[in-house]
Amino acid sequence: MESVSFLDRSCLSRRQFLAGSAAAAWTALQLGACRPSERPHRAAAVQTVLGPVAPQALGATLMHEHAPTVDWSELYATPTAPLDTLRERMLAETAGMLNAFHQSLSAEDGPGAIVECTPIRVGRYPQLMADLARRTPVHIVASTGFWCEALAPQHPWAVRLGIEPDGAGKMADLFVREISEGMEDPHGGRGERFTTIRAGAIKVGTSALMRPSEKAVHIAAARASRQTGCPITTHTTNGGGLEQARLLLESGADPGRVIIGHQGHMDDGKNAEAVDYHLKIARLGCYLQFDRVGAGNYDCEKQARLIHNLVAGGFERQVLVSHDHVPYFYREFSAETKGSGGWRKNQADFTIVTTQLAASLEQLGVSANQIRTILVENSRRVLAF
């Protein structure tokens, strides 16, 4: 596959220079003049499953992926799916998919990284992710947090915490522990054992309309982010991103730590291309993430148009991209008895962003420097804490 470089530093016109200067001034106001963090001062680093790395070590980053597994069994109060007989194949095949992403990058834009957005107890296996990271040059950032109720029940652990006295505070403490010390080991009882493999992002989500239990998770995420500096990345369901952003900011989150995800189709609940809605979120200082690139209603040309609109408005420093791919998903999640045959393998292509989307953006006149800002520089900034 041909290598793609995002470092073509062609000369800018006076109009482009002035537009870039205006964007930089706006970003300085929105992303720099934020609430002070509660965490002690230290050099910012990106927390990967193999330990902290310098932001400059990432290269192009896919900000919302799943690798290698997602399993909704616990959401349906059924036993989790077995991994043992497929574990080696899962690791080998997923490493191959990530290596293809790595190979799609030029040397200056590598080695590449992904944010693994599987939250607590839905197929998130910290040791499996660490073993995967040792098989690929691609850095892997794991997530704490709880998923929403959009397509499946919310996890019982999150539901229980959401209705307890100071449940949001207890949930925030769990997130902080996973970020600061290590993620929970899902092979034991809930909260009984923890690994030393730390999370580097907080994943939360909402249904089309935010439910009370989802609100509690968002409040907890804002508290944990404020305490640690860890970024928050969200799942939206055909709308709700603006509501998420406002709640997170009202709950104390720094707008420069908030990533509103799954943008690219029906984001205001009404319009296939909700350009004005995106601008409202951007003006709050939050990131917008186009993370289903290449899937169904999220074709590259459409995603490129929506991103181009934000770039034209001076918001290229607040755009992130990804695919939301998962190599293995357990399809028989509600079954009481499970076997390895229930795993569905997907031919996840982690190169669509760096090849097809990059080309679509270039065709619309987005410069190589601006594309590199979106693929490389923005992720460095938001993931470092």
C-alpha positions as CSV (number, residue, x, y, z in Angstrom):
1,M,0.0,0.0,0.0
2,E,1.3,3.4,-0.9
3,S,2.6,5.5,1.9
4,V,0.7,8.7,2.7
5,S,2.4,11.8,4.1
6,F,0.7,14.6,5.8
7,L,3.7,16.9,6.0
8,D,3.5,18.6,2.6
9,R,4.4,22.2,3.7
10,S,3.3,24.1,0.6
11,C,3.1,27.9,0.7
12,L,0.0,29.4,2.1
13,S,-1.9,32.3,0.5
14,R,-2.4,35.5,2.6
15,R,-6.0,34.6,3.1
16,Q,-5.1,31.1,4.4
17,F,-2.5,32.6,6.7
18,L,-5.0,35.1,8.1
19,A,-7.7,32.4,8.5
20,G,-5.1,30.2,10.3
21,S,-4.2,33.1,12.6
22,A,-7.8,33.7,13.5
23,A,-8.3,30.0,14.2
24,A,-5.2,29.9,16.4
25,A,-6.5,32.9,18.3
26,W,-9.9,31.3,18.8
27,T,-8.3,28.0,19.9
28,A,-6.1,29.8,22.4
29,L,-9.1,31.3,24.0
30,Q,-11.2,28.1,23.9
31,L,-8.6,25.4,24.6
32,G,-6.0,27.4,26.6
33,A,-8.0,29.5,29.0
34,C,-9.7,26.5,30.7
35,R,-10.5,25.8,34.3
36,P,-7.4,24.9,36.3
37,S,-6.9,21.1,36.8
38,E,-7.0,19.6,40.3
39,R,-4.1,17.3,39.5
40,P,-0.5,18.1,40.5
41,H,1.7,19.5,37.8
42,R,3.9,17.1,35.8
43,A,5.1,16.6,32.3
44,A,2.2,15.6,30.1
45,A,2.3,12.1,28.7
46,V,-0.1,9.8,26.8
47,Q,-1.0,6.8,29.0
48,T,-0.8,3.6,26.8
49,V,-1.5,0.1,28.0
50,L,2.3,-0.4,28.0
51,G,3.0,2.7,30.0
52,P,3.3,6.5,29.4
53,V,4.8,7.8,26.2
54,A,5.6,11.2,24.9
55,P,2.9,12.8,22.8
56,Q,5.4,13.1,19.9
57,A,5.7,9.3,19.8
58,L,2.2,8.7,18.6
59,G,2.0,9.7,15.0
60,A,-1.4,9.5,13.3
61,T,-4.0,8.4,15.7
62,L,-7.4,6.7,15.3
63,M,-9.3,8.1,18.2
64,H,-12.2,5.6,18.5
65,E,-11.6,1.9,17.8
66,H,-12.1,-1.5,19.5
67,A,-9.4,-4.1,19.5
68,P,-9.6,-7.0,19.7
69,T,-13.0,-7.8,21.3
70,V,-16.4,-6.5,22.3
71,D,-18.8,-8.7,24.3
72,W,-22.2,-7.4,25.6
73,S,-22.9,-10.5,27.7
74,E,-22.7,-8.8,31.1
75,L,-25.1,-6.1,29.9
76,Y,-27.7,-9.0,29.6
77,A,-26.7,-10.6,32.9
78,T,-25.2,-13.7,31.2
79,P,-21.8,-15.3,31.4
80,T,-19.0,-13.7,29.4
81,A,-17.8,-15.5,26.2
82,P,-14.7,-17.7,26.4
83,L,-11.5,-16.5,24.9
84,D,-9.1,-19.3,25.5
85,T,-9.4,-21.3,22.3
86,L,-9.4,-18.2,20.1
87,R,-7.0,-15.9,22.1
88,E,-3.9,-16.5,20.0
89,R,-5.8,-16.1,16.7
90,M,-7.5,-12.9,17.9
91,L,-4.1,-11.4,18.8
92,A,-2.4,-12.5,15.6
93,E,-5.2,-11.3,13.3
94,T,-5.8,-8.0,15.1
95,A,-2.1,-7.3,15.2
96,G,-2.1,-7.8,11.4
97,M,-4.9,-5.3,11.0
98,L,-3.1,-2.7,13.1
99,N,0.2,-3.4,11.3
100,A,-1.6,-2.6,8.0
101,F,-2.6,0.8,9.5
102,H,1.0,1.3,10.6
103,Q,2.3,0.5,7.1
104,S,-0.2,3.0,5.5
105,L,1.8,5.8,7.3
106,S,4.9,7.6,6.2
107,A,7.9,7.3,8.5
108,E,7.3,10.9,9.8
109,D,3.6,10.1,10.6
110,G,4.2,6.8,12.3
111,P,4.2,4.6,14.2
112,G,0.5,5.3,14.7
113,A,-1.9,4.8,17.7
114,I,-5.4,3.9,18.5
115,V,-7.7,4.8,21.4
116,E,-9.4,1.5,22.4
117,C,-12.9,2.7,23.5
118,T,-14.3,-0.5,25.0
119,P,-15.4,0.6,28.5
120,I,-15.7,-1.4,31.7
121,R,-17.1,-5.0,31.5
122,V,-18.2,-5.1,27.8
123,G,-15.3,-7.2,26.5
124,R,-12.5,-5.0,27.9
125,Y,-9.6,-7.3,28.8
126,P,-6.6,-5.2,30.0
127,Q,-4.0,-8.0,29.7
128,L,-5.3,-8.9,26.3
129,M,-4.8,-5.3,25.1
130,A,-1.3,-5.2,26.6
131,D,-0.4,-8.5,24.8
132,L,-1.7,-7.1,21.6
133,A,0.3,-3.9,22.0
134,R,3.5,-6.0,22.3
135,R,2.8,-7.4,18.8
136,T,2.5,-4.2,16.9
137,P,4.3,-0.9,16.6
138,V,0.9,0.9,17.0
139,H,0.4,2.4,20.5
140,I,-2.9,1.4,22.2
141,V,-4.7,3.7,24.7
142,A,-7.4,2.0,26.8
143,S,-10.5,3.5,28.3
144,T,-12.3,3.5,31.6
145,G,-16.0,4.5,31.8
146,F,-19.4,2.9,31.3
147,W,-21.4,2.5,28.1
148,C,-24.9,3.9,27.6
149,E,-28.3,2.3,27.0
150,A,-28.7,3.0,23.3
151,L,-28.4,-0.5,21.9
152,A,-28.2,-2.7,25.0
153,P,-28.9,-2.3,28.7
154,Q,-26.5,-0.3,30.7
155,H,-24.1,-2.4,32.8
156,P,-25.7,-3.3,36.2
157,W,-22.6,-1.9,38.0
158,A,-23.2,1.6,36.4
159,V,-27.0,1.4,37.1
160,R,-26.4,0.6,40.7
161,L,-23.8,3.3,41.3
162,G,-26.0,5.8,39.4
163,I,-28.8,5.5,42.0
164,E,-26.8,5.2,45.2
165,P,-26.2,8.2,47.4
166,D,-23.2,10.0,45.9
167,G,-23.1,7.4,43.2
168,A,-21.5,9.7,40.7
169,G,-18.7,10.4,43.2
170,K,-18.2,6.7,43.7
171,M,-18.2,6.2,40.0
172,A,-15.7,9.0,39.6
173,D,-13.4,7.3,42.2
174,L,-13.5,4.1,40.1
175,F,-12.5,6.0,37.0
176,V,-9.7,7.8,38.7
177,R,-8.4,4.5,40.1
178,E,-8.4,3.0,36.7
179,I,-6.5,6.0,35.3
180,S,-4.1,6.4,38.1
181,E,-3.4,2.8,39.2
182,G,-4.8,0.3,36.8
183,M,-7.9,-1.1,35.2
184,E,-10.2,-3.6,36.9
185,D,-9.6,-7.3,36.2
186,P,-12.8,-8.6,34.6
187,H,-12.0,-12.2,35.6
188,G,-13.1,-11.7,39.2
189,G,-16.1,-10.1,40.9
190,R,-16.8,-6.5,40.1
191,G,-14.2,-4.3,41.7
192,E,-12.5,-7.2,43.5
193,R,-9.2,-7.1,41.6
194,F,-7.3,-4.5,39.6
195,T,-4.5,-4.7,37.1
196,T,-1.5,-2.3,36.8
197,I,-2.5,-1.5,33.2
198,R,-3.8,2.0,33.2
199,A,-6.5,3.7,31.2
200,G,-5.8,6.8,29.2
201,A,-9.3,8.0,28.2
202,I,-12.8,8.0,29.7
203,K,-15.6,6.6,27.5
204,V,-19.2,7.5,28.2
205,G,-22.3,7.6,26.0
206,T,-26.0,8.5,25.7
207,S,-29.1,7.2,24.0
208,A,-30.9,9.5,21.6
209,L,-32.3,11.2,24.7
210,M,-30.1,11.3,27.8
211,R,-31.4,8.9,30.5
212,P,-30.9,9.5,34.3
213,S,-28.3,6.7,34.6
214,E,-26.4,8.1,31.7
215,K,-26.4,11.6,33.2
216,A,-24.8,10.2,36.4
217,V,-22.0,8.6,34.3
218,H,-21.3,11.9,32.5
219,I,-21.1,13.8,35.8
220,A,-18.7,11.1,37.1
221,A,-16.6,11.4,34.0
222,A,-16.4,15.2,34.3
223,R,-15.2,14.8,37.9
224,A,-12.6,12.2,37.1
225,S,-11.3,14.2,34.1
226,R,-11.0,17.3,36.2
227,Q,-9.1,15.4,38.9
228,T,-6.7,13.6,36.5
229,G,-6.7,15.6,33.3
230,C,-7.7,12.5,31.4
231,P,-9.8,13.2,28.2
232,I,-13.5,12.2,27.8
233,T,-14.7,10.6,24.6
234,T,-18.4,10.1,24.0
235,H,-20.8,7.8,22.1
236,T,-23.8,9.6,20.6
237,T,-27.0,8.1,19.1
238,N,-28.3,10.3,16.2
239,G,-28.1,13.4,18.4
240,G,-27.3,14.4,21.9
241,G,-23.8,15.6,21.4
242,L,-24.6,19.2,22.3
243,E,-26.4,18.0,25.4
244,Q,-23.4,15.9,26.4
245,A,-21.0,18.8,25.9
246,R,-23.1,21.2,28.0
247,L,-23.6,18.7,30.9
248,L,-19.9,17.8,30.9
249,L,-18.8,21.5,31.0
250,E,-21.5,22.3,33.7
251,S,-20.1,19.4,35.7
252,G,-16.6,20.9,35.7
253,A,-14.9,19.3,32.7
254,D,-12.3,21.3,30.7
255,P,-13.7,21.8,27.1
256,G,-10.3,21.0,25.8
257,R,-10.6,17.5,27.4
258,V,-14.1,16.8,25.9
259,I,-14.5,14.8,22.6
260,I,-18.0,14.5,21.2
261,G,-18.0,11.3,19.2
262,H,-19.9,9.5,16.4
263,Q,-20.4,12.7,14.4
264,G,-21.1,12.5,10.7
265,H,-24.8,11.6,10.3
266,M,-28.0,12.9,11.9
267,D,-26.0,14.6,14.6
268,D,-28.8,17.0,15.5
269,G,-31.4,14.2,15.2
270,K,-32.8,15.8,12.1
271,N,-30.3,16.5,9.3
272,A,-28.0,14.1,7.6
273,E,-25.3,16.9,7.5
274,A,-25.8,19.0,10.6
275,V,-23.2,21.6,9.8
276,D,-24.6,24.4,12.1
277,Y,-24.9,21.9,15.0
278,H,-21.2,21.0,14.7
279,L,-20.3,24.7,14.8
280,K,-22.3,25.1,18.1
281,I,-20.3,22.3,19.7
282,A,-17.0,23.6,18.3
283,R,-17.7,27.1,19.7
284,L,-17.9,25.6,23.2
285,G,-14.3,24.6,22.8
286,C,-14.9,20.8,22.5
287,Y,-13.5,18.4,20.0
288,L,-15.8,16.9,17.3
289,Q,-14.9,13.3,16.4
290,F,-15.8,11.8,13.0
291,D,-15.2,8.2,14.0
292,R,-17.3,5.9,11.8
293,V,-15.5,6.8,8.6
294,G,-16.3,4.5,5.7
295,A,-19.4,2.8,7.2
296,G,-22.9,3.1,5.7
297,N,-24.1,6.7,6.1
298,Y,-20.6,7.7,7.0
299,D,-18.9,7.5,3.6
300,C,-15.6,9.3,3.1
301,E,-16.9,12.0,0.8
302,K,-19.7,13.0,3.3
303,Q,-17.3,13.0,6.3
304,A,-14.8,15.0,4.3
305,R,-17.5,17.7,3.5
306,L,-18.5,18.0,7.2
307,I,-14.8,18.2,8.3
308,H,-14.1,20.8,5.6
309,N,-16.9,22.9,6.9
310,L,-15.3,23.0,10.3
311,V,-11.9,23.7,8.8
312,A,-13.3,26.6,6.8
313,G,-14.7,27.9,10.1
314,G,-11.2,27.8,11.7
315,F,-11.8,24.8,13.8
316,E,-9.3,22.3,12.4
317,R,-7.6,22.0,15.8
318,Q,-10.8,20.6,17.2
319,V,-11.4,17.7,14.7
320,L,-10.6,14.0,15.3
321,V,-11.2,11.0,13.2
322,S,-11.5,7.2,13.4
323,H,-13.5,4.1,12.2
324,D,-15.2,2.5,15.3
325,H,-14.0,-0.9,14.1
326,V,-14.0,-4.1,16.1
327,P,-12.2,-7.2,14.9
328,Y,-14.2,-9.7,17.1
329,F,-17.7,-9.3,18.4
330,Y,-19.6,-12.0,20.4
331,R,-23.0,-12.2,18.6
332,E,-24.7,-14.6,21.0
333,F,-24.4,-12.2,23.9
334,S,-27.8,-13.1,25.5
335,A,-27.2,-16.9,25.5
336,E,-26.8,-18.5,28.9
337,T,-24.3,-21.0,27.6
338,K,-21.6,-19.8,25.3
339,G,-18.9,-21.3,23.1
340,S,-16.2,-20.0,20.9
341,G,-18.4,-20.4,17.8
342,G,-20.3,-17.3,18.9
343,W,-17.5,-14.9,18.1
344,R,-18.0,-13.0,14.8
345,K,-14.8,-12.0,13.1
346,N,-14.9,-8.7,11.2
347,Q,-12.4,-7.8,8.5
348,A,-11.7,-4.4,10.1
349,D,-9.8,-2.0,7.8
350,F,-8.0,0.5,9.9
351,T,-6.5,2.3,6.9
352,I,-9.6,4.0,5.5
353,V,-8.9,7.2,7.3
354,T,-5.3,7.5,6.3
355,T,-5.9,6.7,2.7
356,Q,-9.4,7.4,1.5
357,L,-10.5,10.1,3.9
358,A,-7.2,11.9,3.5
359,A,-7.6,11.8,-0.2
360,S,-11.2,13.1,0.0
361,L,-10.1,16.0,2.2
362,E,-7.3,16.9,-0.2
363,Q,-9.8,17.0,-3.1
364,L,-11.9,19.5,-1.2
365,G,-8.8,21.8,-0.8
366,V,-7.9,20.9,2.8
367,S,-4.2,21.4,3.0
368,A,-1.6,18.7,3.9
369,N,-0.8,20.7,7.0
370,Q,-4.4,20.9,8.0
371,I,-4.9,17.1,7.4
372,R,-1.8,16.5,9.6
373,T,-3.2,18.7,12.3
374,I,-6.4,16.5,12.3
375,L,-4.6,13.2,12.2
376,V,-1.5,13.8,14.2
377,E,-1.4,17.0,16.2
378,N,-4.9,17.1,17.7
379,S,-4.6,13.6,19.1
380,R,-1.2,14.4,20.7
381,R,-2.7,17.4,22.4
382,V,-6.0,15.9,23.7
383,L,-4.5,12.6,24.9
384,A,-1.6,14.1,26.8
385,F,-2.2,14.7,30.5
